[in-house]
Amino acid sequence: MALSIDSLGSAKVLSPSQYLTFELGDEMFAVGTLNVREIIEYGPITSVPLLPASIRGVINLRGAAVPILDLGVRFRGERTVQTSRTCFVILEVETPTGRKPIGVIVDAVSEVLEIADQDIEPTLNFGTDVRADFLLGIGKLDNSFVLLLDIGRVLSLEQADVLENLDALLPATA
């Protein structure tokens, strides 16, 4: 257990938070496990017209259409290449009408780690393809760093709007 002293001299206990780590390109990322719904094998993606370029389409997840965000396109403008380890991480994001699922394509899922507040540094504006405002911070591990994503900020306003109106974009089924 670690303690932190705030500006008023009060002590508070710093508890570690759990993060799911995954690889994308040469970088290691993490999202809070409270946002992770499940991890599934990479499968077919159905294209939907009029979606932003970084939303590749939708998948059928137990009868529900879940949009799939390609973080490679969002961060670097390059489509993520499928390999034997590529998978979808299904996250829940907050929207004006409640929590909605969205999948992200990742190169490989690594592990769940506990990272304490004191091991998280503020974001930097260099050394990564990811905009600093997409990050909650940079987690310090034993011999490396992990970029902690703020998935709500990764989604642009346009993409969040697509989540809200996805049903209208999908063709009607008979």
C-alpha positions in Angstrom: 0.0 0.0 0.0 1.3 3.5 -0.9 0.4 6.8 0.6 0.2 10.2 -1.0 0.2 13.6 0.8 -2.0 16.2 -0.9 -1.4 20.0 -0.8 -3.4 20.3 2.4 -1.2 17.8 4.2 -3.8 15.0 4.2 -2.7 11.5 3.4 -4.7 9.3 1.1 -4.1 5.6 0.2 -3.1 5.1 -3.4 -4.6 1.8 -4.8 -3.5 0.2 -8.0 -5.9 0.1 -10.9 -6.2 -2.8 -13.3 -5.5 -2.4 -17.0 -5.7 -4.7 -19.9 -2.6 -4.3 -22.0 -2.3 -4.9 -25.7 0.0 -4.4 -28.6 -0.5 -2.2 -31.6 2.4 -1.8 -33.9 5.5 -1.4 -31.8 3.7 0.2 -28.9 2.1 -1.2 -25.7 -1.3 0.3 -24.8 -3.7 -0.3 -21.9 -7.3 0.4 -21.1 -9.0 0.2 -17.7 -10.5 -3.3 -17.1 -13.7 -1.6 -16.0 -14.2 -0.6 -19.6 -13.5 -4.1 -21.1 -16.5 -6.3 -21.8 -14.7 -9.2 -23.5 -11.9 -10.2 -25.9 -12.9 -12.2 -29.0 -11.2 -13.8 -32.0 -10.8 -11.7 -35.1 -13.6 -12.4 -37.5 -15.5 -11.0 -40.4 -16.3 -7.3 -40.4 -19.4 -6.1 -42.3 -18.7 -2.8 -44.1 -21.3 0.0 -43.6 -21.4 2.9 -45.9 -20.9 6.5 -44.6 -18.8 5.5 -41.6 -15.6 7.4 -40.8 -12.5 5.7 -42.1 -11.3 4.5 -38.7 -14.5 2.6 -38.1 -14.1 -0.5 -40.3 -17.7 -1.7 -40.0 -19.7 -3.8 -37.6 -19.5 -7.4 -36.3 -22.4 -9.5 -35.1 -22.0 -10.1 -31.4 -24.7 -12.4 -30.2 -27.3 -10.7 -32.5 -26.1 -7.1 -31.8 -24.2 -4.9 -34.3 -21.0 -3.7 -32.6 -18.9 -1.1 -34.5 -15.2 -1.9 -34.9 -12.6 0.9 -34.6 -9.3 0.4 -36.2 -6.8 2.1 -33.9 -4.1 1.8 -36.5 -6.1 4.1 -38.8 -7.1 6.4 -35.9 -3.5 6.9 -34.7 -1.3 6.4 -37.7 -3.6 6.5 -40.7 -2.6 2.8 -41.5 -4.9 -0.1 -41.4 -4.1 -2.8 -38.9 -2.9 -5.9 -40.6 -4.5 -9.2 -39.5 -2.2 -11.9 -38.1 -2.9 -15.0 -36.1 -2.8 -13.0 -32.8 -5.0 -10.1 -34.0 -8.3 -9.9 -32.0 -11.1 -7.6 -31.1 -11.3 -6.0 -27.6 -14.9 -5.2 -26.9 -15.1 -2.1 -24.7 -18.0 -0.1 -23.3 -17.9 3.6 -23.8 -20.1 6.3 -22.3 -22.4 8.1 -24.7 -25.2 10.6 -24.1 -27.7 7.8 -24.0 -25.8 5.4 -21.9 -23.0 2.8 -22.2 -22.5 1.3 -25.7 -20.2 -1.5 -26.9 -17.4 -0.8 -29.4 -14.7 -3.1 -30.6 -11.1 -2.1 -31.2 -8.8 -4.1 -33.4 -5.5 -4.9 -31.6 -2.4 -6.8 -32.8 -2.3 -9.0 -29.6 -3.6 -8.9 -26.1 -0.9 -9.1 -23.5 -2.0 -9.3 -19.9 -3.9 -7.6 -17.1 -1.6 -5.4 -14.9 -2.1 -3.4 -11.8 -0.6 0.0 -12.1 -0.6 2.3 -9.0 -1.4 6.0 -9.3 2.2 6.9 -8.4 3.5 4.9 -11.4 1.5 6.9 -13.9 3.2 9.9 -15.4 1.5 12.7 -17.4 1.4 12.4 -21.1 4.1 13.6 -23.4 3.8 15.2 -26.9 6.7 13.3 -28.4 7.9 9.7 -29.1 4.5 8.2 -30.1 2.1 8.4 -32.9 -0.8 8.9 -30.4 -2.1 12.3 -29.6 -1.5 13.3 -26.0 -5.2 14.1 -25.4 -6.0 10.5 -26.2 -4.0 9.3 -23.2 -4.8 9.2 -19.5 -1.0 9.0 -18.8 2.0 6.8 -19.2 2.3 3.8 -16.9 5.8 2.9 -15.7 6.5 -0.8 -15.7 9.7 -2.6 -14.6 11.6 -2.1 -17.8 9.2 -0.3 -20.1 6.2 2.0 -20.4 2.6 1.5 -21.4 0.3 4.1 -22.9 -3.0 4.4 -21.0 -5.8 5.1 -23.4 -8.8 7.3 -22.6 -11.1 5.4 -25.0 -13.8 8.1 -24.7 -11.4 10.7 -26.1 -10.1 8.4 -28.8 -13.6 8.4 -30.3 -14.1 11.7 -32.1 -17.4 13.5 -31.8 -18.2 12.2 -35.3 -17.5 8.6 -34.2 -19.5 9.0 -31.0 -22.4 10.3 -33.1 -22.1 7.2 -35.4 -22.4 5.0 -32.3 -25.6 6.8 -31.3 -27.1 6.5 -34.8 -25.7 3.2 -35.9 -29.1 1.5 -36.3 -30.1 4.1 -38.9 -27.1 3.3 -41.0 -27.6 -0.4 -41.1 -29.8 -2.0 -43.8 -33.1 -3.2 -42.6 -33.4 -6.9 -42.2 -36.5 -8.8 -43.3 
